[in-house]
């Protein structure tokens, strides 16, 4: 996987987490568990320090949403245990690629 593909892959997962949290805030869902099968994204979001990755701005927005909902961390779940999240992340990644190519 080249650098751009890797960036788009991670960005899709990060964006999917952000969309899930925004939906939970809009629906007043005070108690949610967010899981993803991308361990790299879980580490980026759960890191205490500022995220310096290309997705850092979105990660900061996620952290703000998490604080609104009092969620302390995003959880990792292997792909075979979390097929719904994988399907959503693939969908968001395809949308992200279309957005970037505009």
C-alpha positions as CSV (number, residue, x, y, z in Angstrom):
1,X,0.0,0.0,0.0
2,X,1.5,3.3,-1.0
3,X,1.6,6.4,1.2
4,X,-1.5,8.0,-0.3
5,X,-3.6,4.8,-0.1
6,X,-2.5,4.4,3.5
7,X,-3.5,7.9,4.3
8,X,-6.9,7.5,2.7
9,X,-7.4,4.2,4.4
10,X,-6.8,5.7,7.9
11,X,-8.8,8.8,7.0
12,X,-11.8,6.7,6.2
13,X,-11.6,5.0,9.6
14,X,-11.1,8.3,11.4
15,X,-14.0,9.9,9.6
16,X,-16.3,6.9,10.3
17,X,-15.5,7.3,14.0
18,X,-16.3,11.0,13.8
19,X,-19.6,10.4,12.0
20,X,-20.6,7.8,14.6
21,X,-19.9,10.2,17.4
22,X,-21.7,13.0,15.7
23,X,-24.8,10.8,15.2
24,X,-24.7,9.8,18.9
25,X,-24.5,13.4,20.0
26,X,-27.4,14.4,17.7
27,X,-29.5,11.5,19.0
28,X,-28.7,12.3,22.6
29,X,-27.2,8.8,23.1
30,X,-25.3,9.3,26.4
31,X,-23.8,5.8,26.6
32,X,-22.2,4.4,23.5
33,X,-19.2,2.2,22.8
34,X,-17.3,3.0,19.7
35,X,-15.2,0.1,18.2
36,X,-13.0,-0.1,15.1
37,X,-10.9,-2.8,13.7
38,X,-8.1,-0.4,12.8
39,X,-5.6,-0.5,15.7
40,X,-3.6,2.4,14.3
41,X,-6.7,4.7,14.5
42,X,-7.5,3.5,18.0
43,X,-4.0,4.4,19.1
44,X,-4.2,7.8,17.4
45,X,-7.5,8.7,19.0
46,X,-6.7,7.4,22.5
47,X,-3.2,9.0,22.6
48,X,-3.1,11.8,25.2
49,X,-0.7,14.0,23.2
50,X,-1.8,16.1,20.2
51,X,-2.1,14.0,17.0
52,X,0.5,15.2,14.4
53,X,-0.7,12.8,11.7
54,X,-2.4,14.2,8.6
55,X,-5.8,13.2,10.2
56,X,-4.9,15.2,13.3
57,X,-7.6,17.8,12.9
58,X,-10.3,15.2,12.7
59,X,-8.8,13.3,15.6
60,X,-9.0,16.6,17.7
61,X,-12.7,16.9,16.7
62,X,-13.3,13.3,17.8
63,X,-11.7,14.0,21.2
64,X,-14.0,17.0,21.7
65,X,-17.0,14.9,20.8
66,X,-15.8,12.2,23.2
67,X,-15.5,14.7,26.0
68,X,-19.1,15.9,25.4
69,X,-20.2,12.3,25.8
70,X,-17.8,11.4,28.5
71,X,-16.3,8.6,26.5
72,X,-12.8,7.9,27.7
73,X,-11.6,5.7,24.8
74,X,-12.3,4.1,21.5
75,X,-12.1,0.3,21.6
76,X,-10.3,-2.1,19.2
77,X,-12.2,-5.1,18.0
78,X,-10.7,-7.5,15.4
79,X,-12.4,-7.3,12.0
80,X,-14.0,-10.7,12.2
81,X,-15.7,-9.6,15.4
82,X,-16.8,-6.3,14.0
83,X,-18.0,-6.8,10.4
84,X,-20.5,-3.9,10.6
85,X,-17.8,-1.4,11.4
86,X,-15.6,-2.7,8.6
87,X,-18.4,-2.3,6.1
88,X,-19.1,1.3,7.3
89,X,-15.4,2.2,7.2
90,X,-15.1,0.9,3.6
91,X,-18.1,2.9,2.6
92,X,-16.7,6.1,4.2
93,X,-13.3,5.5,2.6
94,X,-14.9,5.3,-0.8
95,X,-16.8,8.6,-0.1
96,X,-13.5,10.2,1.1
97,X,-11.7,9.2,-2.0
98,X,-14.4,10.8,-4.2
99,X,-14.2,13.9,-2.1
100,X,-10.4,14.2,-2.3
101,X,-10.5,13.6,-6.1
102,X,-13.0,16.5,-6.7
